[in-house]
Amino acid sequence: MNDIKYKLKIDDIIRRIEAARVRVSPHHIVKIVAVSKYSTSQEIEKLYRIGQRAFGENRVQDLERKATELKDLPLEWHFIGNLQKNKINKLLEVNPSLFQGLDSLELAYELQKRLSLREMTLDCLLQINSAKEVSKHGVLPEDAVMVYETIQKECQNINLKGVMSIGAHSDDKERVKKSFATTHNIFTQLEDATICSMGMSSDFELAIECGSNMVRLGSIMFN
Ligand SMILES: *Cc1c(COP(=O)(O)O)cnc(C)c1O
């Protein structure tokens, strides 16, 4: 795709996000995180040149490599994947803007330990398994508020900013919508939470209409 065509394509995605967000409210602002996990540093740079700043990766090694390759650009890196305990130190070396996949109290305690040793803090989202799928990570909806408040109380170096969830894996729009509504309902119960990250390439408009204010778009942004 040539540069002009690519820019028009991104403009079209932004138009779709605009239409969805004003259906919620003119004051409802949505941020795009471009998920670059299937893309090269070159492709990331191309998207940066047309205005995109926030990028997400789901493997620590890939995040580290691309952040290093692109260190001269003022990019904002998000880690959106599952974090294994043996990768915590590597993630903290990269020091992403936001870790979106905090998915258990156990991981929070381990992360807290390492953060404290390094005398640093990290902005995080609590991941919620809103449709209770065995294939997905995240805390169960019924435990989410309690886990969130426990982390806030006991993990001083973790700055919880809100929640993240992946929509139900289903062709049934009502099921997907229900999973987003579950996450958004939890979000509204959390004091000081500002980010509700939900919606991917196939379901971002529905997610926004359910209250998402951060969408994570991969395939649609890069293909
Ligand atoms: C890959 C991924 C995305 C983006 O998926 P697309 O369907 O390509 O938009 C969003 N969030 C998470 C957690 C992912 O792993």
The ligand as an SDF file (V2000), in Angstrom:
LIG
                    3D

 15 15  0  0  0  0  0  0  0  0999 V2000
   -3.1530   -8.9250   19.5570 C   0  0  0  0  0  0  0  0  0  0  0  0
   -3.8740   -8.1940   20.5950 C   0  0  0  0  0  0  0  0  0  0  0  0
   -4.6840   -7.0970   20.2550 C   0  0  0  0  0  0  0  0  0  0  0  0
   -4.9270   -6.6460   18.8220 C   0  0  0  0  0  0  0  0  0  0  0  0
   -5.6320   -7.6050   18.1040 O   0  0  0  0  0  0  0  0  0  0  0  0
   -6.2140   -7.2910   16.6350 P   0  0  0  0  0  0  0  0  0  0  0  0
   -7.3890   -8.2180   16.5340 O   0  0  0  0  0  0  0  0  0  0  0  0
   -5.1330   -7.6060   15.6840 O   0  0  0  0  0  0  0  0  0  0  0  0
   -6.6360   -5.8900   16.6220 O   0  0  0  0  0  0  0  0  0  0  0  0
   -5.3040   -6.4220   21.2870 C   0  0  0  0  0  0  0  0  0  0  0  0
   -5.1470   -6.7780   22.5820 N   0  0  0  0  0  0  0  0  0  0  0  0
   -4.3850   -7.8310   22.9490 C   0  0  0  0  0  0  0  0  0  0  0  0
   -4.2530   -8.1610   24.3900 C   0  0  0  0  0  0  0  0  0  0  0  0
   -3.7280   -8.5710   21.9660 C   0  0  0  0  0  0  0  0  0  0  0  0
   -2.9750   -9.6070   22.3340 O   0  0  0  0  0  0  0  0  0  0  0  0
  1  2  1  0
  2  3  1  0
  2 14  2  0
  3  4  1  0
  3 10  2  0
  4  5  1  0
  5  6  1  0
  6  7  2  0
  6  8  1  0
  6  9  1  0
 10 11  1  0
 11 12  2  0
 12 13  1  0
 12 14  1  0
 14 15  1  0
M  END
$$$$
